[in-house]
Amino acid sequence: MEVDIIITIGIAAVLLFTIGQVARGMRSAATHKTLRKAIEQGQVLTPELIERLDMTPAPGLADQRIGLVLVALALALVATGIINPGDDNYRQMFTIALFPLLVGAALLARPWLAKRFSGE
């Protein structure tokens, strides 16, 4: 059973990473297509617009969203361990749930910690 869980988690991680990369590529292609169309129509691209396109959004909100998903995943793993009967199921699922729980908690606490240690 342990090997099956490890393989499943590995496959899920690879799929999530691949989906994220494809989505980023699609967003980039759509932005480039829009810019190309604007240039073909003769619209002026100001330096401010180009600079805004180059900026990446602040990571705080995305980190909080990922943190919430990881905490929810950990709670689902804990619930799975409780619901499924078995001699050692609950302990194995609690152990597996610790990683997403701690990473999610760290991502959720990051803005608070950054504000606290920056002296604001």
Backbone as ProteinMPNN parsed JSONL, in Angstrom:
{"seq_chain_A": "MEVDIIITIGIAAVLLFTIGQVARGMRSAATHKTLRKAIEQGQVLTPELIERLDMTPAPGLADQRIGLVLVALALALVATGIINPGDDNYRQMFTIALFPLLVGAALLARPWLAKRFSGE", "coords_chain_A": {"N_chain_A": [[0.816, -1.194, 0.0], [1.968, 1.269, 0.698], [3.781, 1.845, -1.356], [2.046, 2.244, -3.48], [0.757, 4.615, -2.717], [2.886, 6.43, -2.721], [3.619, 6.378, -5.431], [1.249, 7.346, -6.579], [1.129, 9.947, -5.469], [3.451, 11.018, -6.587], [2.837, 10.927, -9.352], [0.625, 12.645, -9.373], [1.855, 15.045, -8.581], [3.58, 15.526, -10.753], [1.672, 15.827, -12.796], [0.252, 18.122, -11.888], [2.31, 20.044, -11.963], [2.87, 20.038, -14.705], [0.399, 20.906, -15.764], [0.33, 23.491, -14.686], [2.543, 24.669, -15.993], [1.731, 24.52, -18.679], [-0.549, 26.15, -18.581], [0.645, 28.615, -17.942], [2.156, 29.022, -20.247], [0.076, 29.247, -22.12], [-1.182, 31.616, -21.238], [0.884, 33.43, -21.695], [1.149, 33.205, -24.493], [-1.36, 34.2, -25.28], [-1.161, 36.85, -24.41], [0.951, 37.765, -26.021], [-0.209, 37.463, -28.531], [-2.292, 39.322, -28.379], [-0.805, 41.711, -28.108], [0.565, 41.674, -30.551], [-1.563, 41.915, -32.351], [-2.497, 44.453, -31.64], [-0.316, 46.036, -32.407], [-0.315, 45.563, -35.161], [-2.664, 46.852, -35.865], [-1.947, 49.413, -35.581], [-1.914, 50.716, -33.137], [-0.575, 52.637, -30.47], [1.95, 51.611, -28.345], [2.624, 52.362, -25.189], [5.489, 53.123, -23.121], [4.87, 52.737, -20.429], [2.788, 50.88, -20.492], [4.078, 48.635, -21.563], [5.942, 48.222, -19.553], [4.218, 47.597, -17.414], [3.177, 45.188, -18.334], [5.379, 43.588, -18.118], [5.728, 43.316, -15.427], [5.433, 41.186, -12.595], [2.763, 39.813, -10.668], [2.223, 40.525, -7.163], [3.388, 38.078, -4.871], [1.924, 37.364, -2.625], [-0.972, 36.912, -2.512], [-1.352, 34.707, -4.207], [0.217, 32.841, -2.861], [-1.229, 32.553, -0.49], [-3.568, 31.398, -1.439], [-2.612, 28.952, -2.431], [-1.642, 27.95, -0.033], [-4.041, 27.601, 1.414], [-5.233, 25.592, -0.139], [-3.4, 23.511, 0.249], [-3.648, 23.082, 3.027], [-6.32, 22.262, 3.099], [-6.055, 19.915, 1.61], [-4.461, 18.423, 3.371], [-6.242, 18.141, 5.517], [-8.191, 16.611, 4.253], [-6.739, 14.265, 3.806], [-6.316, 13.463, 6.441], [-8.975, 13.007, 7.216], [-9.539, 10.887, 5.499], [-7.867, 8.928, 6.553], [-9.105, 8.547, 9.005], [-11.665, 7.685, 8.313], [-11.321, 5.346, 6.717], [-11.205, 1.972, 7.522], [-8.77, 0.109, 9.313], [-5.695, -1.293, 10.525], [-3.409, 0.37, 10.722], [-3.974, 2.581, 9.224], [-4.834, 5.223, 9.917], [-2.576, 6.349, 11.144], [-0.673, 6.31, 9.086], [-1.906, 7.985, 7.19], [-2.093, 10.368, 8.639], [0.606, 10.916, 8.912], [1.352, 11.316, 6.234], [-0.214, 13.541, 5.748], [1.021, 15.534, 7.193], [3.055, 16.888, 5.758], [1.791, 18.513, 3.577], [0.213, 20.034, 5.318], [2.01, 21.473, 6.993], [3.517, 22.914, 5.087], [1.457, 24.377, 3.876], [0.569, 25.857, 6.097], [2.851, 27.391, 6.556], [2.904, 28.937, 4.207], [0.536, 30.359, 4.552], [1.151, 31.819, 6.828], [3.197, 33.416, 5.996], [2.822, 36.193, 4.95], [2.144, 37.529, 7.347], [4.408, 37.016, 8.942], [6.375, 38.269, 7.38], [5.567, 40.941, 7.554], [5.821, 41.337, 10.272], [8.59, 40.961, 10.801], [9.716, 42.879, 9.205], [9.391, 45.224, 10.425], [7.21, 46.884, 10.237]], "CA_chain_A": [[0.0, 0.0, 0.0], [2.815, 2.452, 0.791], [4.343, 2.127, -2.67], [0.959, 2.782, -4.29], [0.531, 6.005, -2.32], [4.031, 7.217, -3.189], [3.506, 6.49, -6.885], [0.12, 8.231, -6.857], [1.531, 11.319, -5.135], [4.422, 11.437, -7.608], [2.123, 11.175, -10.606], [-0.184, 13.855, -9.18], [2.757, 16.202, -8.568], [4.022, 15.761, -12.135], [0.527, 16.352, -13.541], [-0.006, 19.496, -11.466], [3.385, 20.88, -12.488], [2.673, 20.134, -16.155], [-0.764, 21.756, -15.998], [0.745, 24.862, -14.383], [3.421, 25.163, -17.051], [0.923, 24.703, -19.89], [-1.382, 27.333, -18.355], [1.497, 29.792, -18.051], [2.461, 29.177, -21.665], [-1.129, 29.723, -22.802], [-1.35, 33.026, -20.879], [1.925, 34.182, -22.4], [0.79, 33.228, -25.914], [-2.498, 35.104, -25.446], [-0.653, 38.215, -24.264], [1.731, 38.09, -27.216], [-1.156, 37.575, -29.646], [-2.973, 40.607, -28.206], [0.151, 42.774, -28.432], [0.826, 41.62, -31.993], [-2.753, 42.446, -33.016], [-2.53, 45.897, -31.384], [0.725, 46.655, -33.23], [-0.771, 45.49, -36.556], [-3.732, 47.833, -36.061], [-1.357, 50.74, -35.498], [-2.057, 51.342, -31.823], [0.688, 53.007, -29.844], [2.243, 50.923, -27.076], [3.407, 53.27, -24.354], [6.459, 52.438, -22.259], [4.216, 52.349, -19.175], [2.051, 49.651, -20.754], [5.049, 47.545, -21.714], [6.51, 47.968, -18.222], [3.193, 46.91, -16.626], [3.079, 43.81, -18.817], [6.56, 42.857, -17.672], [5.683, 43.133, -13.975], [4.737, 40.005, -12.085], [1.937, 40.206, -9.521], [2.773, 40.24, -5.837], [3.165, 36.66, -4.595], [1.182, 37.124, -1.396], [-2.302, 36.355, -2.7], [-1.208, 33.359, -4.767], [0.734, 31.987, -1.795], [-2.314, 32.261, 0.444], [-4.485, 30.471, -2.096], [-1.947, 27.643, -2.433], [-1.622, 27.511, 1.358], [-5.371, 27.092, 1.76], [-5.43, 24.312, -0.835], [-2.583, 22.5, 0.919], [-4.261, 22.769, 4.321], [-7.511, 21.464, 2.794], [-5.58, 18.584, 1.22], [-4.038, 17.74, 4.592], [-7.45, 17.759, 6.262], [-8.817, 15.502, 3.529], [-5.949, 13.067, 4.079], [-6.616, 13.056, 7.817], [-10.321, 12.438, 7.2], [-9.435, 9.584, 4.836], [-7.285, 8.002, 7.521], [-10.086, 8.259, 10.057], [-12.818, 6.975, 7.749], [-10.95, 4.006, 6.248], [-10.828, 1.06, 8.602], [-7.489, -0.564, 9.139], [-4.86, -1.278, 11.726], [-2.443, 1.456, 10.779], [-4.337, 3.577, 8.215], [-4.893, 6.588, 10.425], [-1.224, 6.85, 11.396], [-0.039, 6.562, 7.791], [-2.504, 9.153, 6.561], [-1.684, 11.536, 9.421], [2.003, 11.17, 8.563], [1.364, 11.901, 4.893], [-0.876, 14.849, 5.813], [1.87, 16.523, 7.858], [3.801, 17.714, 4.802], [1.004, 19.63, 3.041], [-0.272, 20.877, 6.402], [3.068, 22.391, 7.42], [3.833, 23.832, 3.986], [0.314, 25.289, 3.767], [0.599, 26.776, 7.245], [3.953, 28.334, 6.323], [2.476, 29.883, 3.172], [-0.481, 31.243, 5.121], [1.775, 32.684, 7.834], [4.268, 34.204, 5.374], [2.608, 37.657, 4.973], [2.191, 38.004, 8.732], [5.8, 36.989, 9.363], [7.107, 39.312, 6.635], [5.205, 42.244, 8.127], [6.336, 41.41, 11.648], [10.035, 41.085, 10.822], [10.155, 44.054, 8.448], [9.307, 46.361, 11.34], [6.064, 47.75, 9.943]], "C_chain_A": [[0.864, 1.263, 0.0], [3.383, 2.842, -0.566], [3.277, 2.736, -3.573], [0.718, 4.257, -3.981], [1.656, 6.887, -2.84], [3.958, 7.417, -4.695], [2.378, 7.449, -7.252], [0.467, 9.681, -6.575], [2.522, 11.841, -6.161], [3.76, 11.768, -8.926], [1.291, 12.451, -10.506], [0.692, 15.106, -9.204], [3.226, 16.54, -9.981], [2.884, 16.351, -12.959], [0.228, 17.801, -13.17], [1.046, 20.459, -12.003], [3.199, 21.103, -13.984], [1.497, 21.048, -16.485], [-0.414, 23.225, -15.738], [1.616, 25.453, -15.476], [2.657, 25.409, -18.349], [0.047, 25.946, -19.748], [-0.56, 28.611, -18.477], [1.855, 30.062, -19.507], [1.274, 29.712, -22.449], [-1.388, 31.205, -22.496], [-0.343, 33.901, -21.629], [1.607, 34.29, -23.886], [-0.373, 34.183, -26.174], [-2.058, 36.56, -25.334], [0.109, 38.635, -25.509], [0.818, 38.277, -28.425], [-1.886, 38.915, -29.583], [-2.055, 41.763, -28.569], [0.412, 42.825, -29.933], [-0.346, 42.233, -32.77], [-2.84, 43.962, -32.837], [-1.495, 46.615, -32.253], [0.301, 46.66, -34.695], [-1.851, 46.523, -36.856], [-3.234, 49.262, -35.903], [-1.523, 51.432, -34.169], [-0.68, 51.564, -31.206], [0.824, 52.257, -28.518], [3.161, 51.825, -26.261], [4.406, 52.486, -23.522], [5.855, 51.981, -20.931], [3.465, 51.029, -19.34], [2.999, 48.46, -20.851], [5.672, 47.202, -20.366], [5.512, 47.23, -17.335], [3.036, 45.459, -17.046], [4.233, 42.96, -18.309], [6.539, 42.567, -16.174], [4.952, 41.847, -13.62], [3.915, 40.431, -10.87], [2.62, 39.845, -8.204], [2.428, 38.803, -5.442], [2.267, 36.378, -3.391], [-0.154, 36.427, -1.582], [-2.231, 34.932, -3.246], [-0.701, 32.389, -3.704], [-0.369, 31.611, -0.813], [-3.294, 31.26, -0.155], [-3.888, 29.06, -2.106], [-1.899, 27.078, -1.017], [-2.956, 26.94, 1.799], [-5.651, 25.743, 1.102], [-4.627, 23.208, -0.144], [-3.143, 22.116, 2.283], [-5.517, 21.923, 4.112], [-7.13, 20.046, 2.381], [-5.155, 17.782, 2.444], [-5.246, 17.286, 5.411], [-8.182, 16.611, 5.582], [-8.058, 14.199, 3.758], [-6.212, 12.546, 5.49], [-7.993, 12.408, 7.877], [-10.322, 11.062, 6.544], [-8.87, 8.546, 5.794], [-8.261, 7.622, 8.615], [-11.217, 7.387, 9.52], [-12.472, 5.545, 7.352], [-10.552, 3.109, 7.412], [-9.489, 0.396, 8.283], [-6.655, -0.404, 10.385], [-4.018, -0.008, 11.819], [-2.774, 2.586, 9.801], [-4.276, 4.996, 8.746], [-3.5, 7.161, 10.634], [-0.506, 7.166, 10.084], [-0.599, 7.82, 7.137], [-2.166, 10.434, 7.323], [-0.247, 11.914, 9.072], [2.104, 11.816, 7.193], [0.792, 13.309, 4.921], [0.008, 15.914, 6.451], [2.576, 17.44, 6.869], [2.944, 18.822, 4.203], [0.469, 20.565, 4.126], [0.778, 21.915, 6.81], [3.447, 23.383, 6.325], [2.696, 24.848, 3.814], [0.29, 26.302, 4.898], [1.707, 27.821, 7.071], [3.571, 29.373, 5.27], [1.419, 30.848, 3.699], [0.12, 32.23, 6.117], [2.813, 33.636, 7.229], [4.002, 35.71, 5.368], [2.692, 38.236, 6.381], [3.632, 38.062, 9.232], [6.619, 38.07, 8.663], [6.821, 40.685, 7.214], [5.817, 42.404, 9.518], [7.843, 41.647, 11.675], [10.566, 42.263, 10.014], [10.065, 45.319, 9.293], [8.152, 47.289, 11.063], [5.017, 47.663, 11.026]], "O_chain_A": [[0.503, 2.242, -0.653], [3.462, 4.026, -0.894], [3.569, 3.646, -4.349], [0.499, 5.056, -4.892], [1.402, 7.979, -3.348], [4.211, 8.518, -5.184], [2.54, 8.279, -8.147], [0.13, 10.56, -7.368], [2.436, 13.001, -6.564], [4.083, 12.778, -9.551], [1.255, 13.247, -11.444], [0.307, 16.119, -9.788], [3.265, 17.71, -10.361], [3.103, 17.278, -13.739], [-0.025, 18.623, -14.051], [0.718, 21.559, -12.447], [3.352, 22.222, -14.474], [1.593, 21.877, -17.391], [-0.825, 24.103, -16.497], [1.445, 26.615, -15.847], [2.908, 26.396, -19.041], [-0.085, 26.716, -20.699], [-1.027, 29.59, -19.059], [1.854, 31.212, -19.944], [1.443, 30.539, -23.345], [-1.769, 31.964, -23.388], [-0.684, 34.972, -22.13], [1.777, 35.356, -24.478], [-0.374, 34.898, -27.176], [-2.534, 37.411, -26.086], [-0.072, 39.75, -25.999], [1.055, 39.159, -29.252], [-2.079, 39.569, -30.608], [-2.471, 42.694, -29.259], [0.473, 43.907, -30.517], [-0.141, 42.978, -33.729], [-3.211, 44.678, -33.767], [-1.774, 47.692, -32.78], [0.527, 47.643, -35.401], [-1.943, 47.015, -37.98], [-3.999, 50.213, -36.068], [-1.292, 52.638, -34.077], [0.246, 50.777, -31.402], [-0.08, 52.275, -27.683], [4.327, 52.022, -26.605], [4.191, 51.305, -23.246], [6.269, 50.966, -20.372], [3.494, 50.17, -18.459], [2.738, 47.401, -20.278], [5.905, 46.031, -20.067], [5.9, 46.336, -16.583], [2.787, 44.593, -16.207], [4.083, 41.757, -18.096], [7.246, 41.677, -15.702], [3.974, 41.474, -14.267], [4.33, 41.318, -10.124], [3.483, 38.968, -8.153], [1.3, 38.357, -5.654], [1.89, 35.227, -3.176], [-0.446, 35.454, -0.887], [-2.968, 34.054, -2.797], [-1.14, 31.24, -3.652], [-0.431, 30.47, -0.355], [-3.791, 30.376, 0.543], [-4.586, 28.088, -1.82], [-2.09, 25.879, -0.815], [-3.004, 25.914, 2.478], [-6.239, 24.856, 1.721], [-5.122, 22.094, 0.026], [-3.115, 20.943, 2.654], [-5.757, 20.975, 4.86], [-7.803, 19.085, 2.756], [-5.455, 16.592, 2.543], [-5.263, 16.172, 5.935], [-8.731, 15.737, 6.253], [-8.672, 13.14, 3.89], [-6.317, 11.339, 5.705], [-8.162, 11.371, 8.518], [-11.037, 10.166, 6.991], [-9.346, 7.411, 5.838], [-8.243, 6.49, 9.099], [-11.671, 6.462, 10.193], [-13.245, 4.626, 7.622], [-9.665, 3.452, 8.195], [-9.147, 0.163, 7.123], [-6.875, 0.496, 11.195], [-3.932, 0.61, 12.88], [-1.939, 3.461, 9.572], [-3.722, 5.88, 8.092], [-3.262, 8.331, 10.334], [0.19, 8.176, 9.983], [0.154, 8.628, 6.592], [-1.971, 11.481, 6.705], [0.077, 13.096, 8.952], [2.865, 12.766, 7.012], [1.263, 14.182, 4.192], [-0.245, 17.103, 6.258], [2.687, 18.642, 7.112], [3.325, 19.988, 4.304], [0.291, 21.758, 3.881], [0.466, 23.097, 6.954], [3.673, 24.56, 6.604], [2.947, 26.038, 3.628], [0.017, 27.481, 4.672], [1.521, 28.992, 7.4], [3.879, 30.555, 5.423], [1.409, 32.023, 3.331], [-0.357, 33.359, 6.233], [3.256, 34.568, 7.9], [4.894, 36.465, 5.754], [3.25, 39.315, 6.579], [4.035, 39.035, 9.869], [7.463, 38.712, 9.287], [7.728, 41.505, 7.35], [6.273, 43.487, 9.884], [8.328, 42.443, 12.479], [11.742, 42.609, 10.125], [10.6, 46.362, 8.919], [8.114, 48.393, 11.607], [3.984, 48.326, 10.941]]}, "name": "protein", "num_of_chains": 1, "seq": "MEVDIIITIGIAAVLLFTIGQVARGMRSAATHKTLRKAIEQGQVLTPELIERLDMTPAPGLADQRIGLVLVALALALVATGIINPGDDNYRQMFTIALFPLLVGAALLARPWLAKRFSGE"}
